[in-house]
Amino acid sequence: MQDREVLRSLGPGAFEYAYISSMAVAPAVRRRGLAQALLLAAQQQALLWSQHHLLLHVYDDNLPAVKLYLKHGFKQIAADPSW
């Protein structure tokens, strides 16, 4: 992807990025490592595509997901306004 506003937040030299558009694990099978496996697969695919930046959106009140992404090196670069 090449959204200019996003690229500016990634810093100089960033000209594109991979984006995880959706990731979900059914409630009945949570806490079994599936989200981590999905995230690692997405990171592997981004590397295969020679993408150095992998981005996603997550609701800040989804604490398990936020913790997972932080654990895997993701950083917050923007936040939606509170409604």
C-alpha positions in Angstrom: 0.0 0.0 0.0 1.1 3.6 -0.5 -1.1 5.9 1.6 0.9 9.1 1.8 -0.1 10.0 5.4 0.9 6.6 6.6 4.2 6.6 4.7 5.1 10.0 6.3 4.6 8.4 9.7 7.0 5.6 8.8 9.8 8.0 8.1 12.1 8.8 5.2 12.8 6.1 2.7 9.4 4.3 3.2 7.6 4.1 -0.1 5.2 1.2 0.5 4.0 -1.2 3.1 2.1 -4.4 3.6 -1.2 -4.2 5.4 -3.1 -6.8 7.4 -6.7 -6.0 6.6 -8.3 -8.4 9.0 -7.3 -11.0 11.5 -9.7 -12.8 13.9 -9.8 -16.0 16.0 -13.1 -17.6 16.9 -13.9 -17.2 20.6 -14.1 -21.0 21.1 -10.5 -21.5 20.1 -8.8 -18.4 21.6 -5.7 -18.7 23.9 -4.2 -21.5 21.8 -1.6 -19.6 19.8 -3.7 -19.2 16.7 -3.4 -15.4 16.6 0.3 -15.6 17.0 0.5 -18.1 14.2 -1.5 -15.9 11.9 0.6 -12.9 12.7 3.8 -14.8 12.1 2.5 -16.1 8.8 1.6 -12.5 7.8 5.1 -11.3 8.8 6.7 -14.2 6.7 4.5 -13.3 3.7 5.5 -9.6 4.0 9.2 -10.7 3.9 8.5 -12.8 0.8 7.1 -9.7 -0.8 10.2 -7.8 0.2 8.1 -5.5 2.4 9.9 -3.9 5.3 6.8 -2.4 6.9 3.8 -4.4 8.0 0.8 -2.4 9.4 -2.6 -3.0 10.8 -5.4 -1.4 12.7 -6.5 -2.5 16.1 -9.0 -1.1 18.6 -7.1 0.2 21.6 -9.6 -1.5 23.9 -8.7 -4.9 22.4 -6.0 -5.4 25.0 -5.1 -9.1 24.1 -4.5 -8.1 20.5 -2.6 -4.9 21.4 -0.3 -7.0 23.7 0.3 -9.5 21.0 1.2 -6.9 18.4 3.5 -5.1 20.9 5.2 -8.4 21.8 5.9 -8.9 18.1 7.5 -5.5 17.6 4.6 -3.5 16.3 4.5 0.2 17.4 1.6 2.6 17.5 2.0 5.3 14.8 -1.5 6.8 15.0 -4.7 6.6 16.9 -8.3 7.3 15.9 -10.0 10.0 17.8 -12.2 9.1 20.7 -15.8 9.4 19.8 
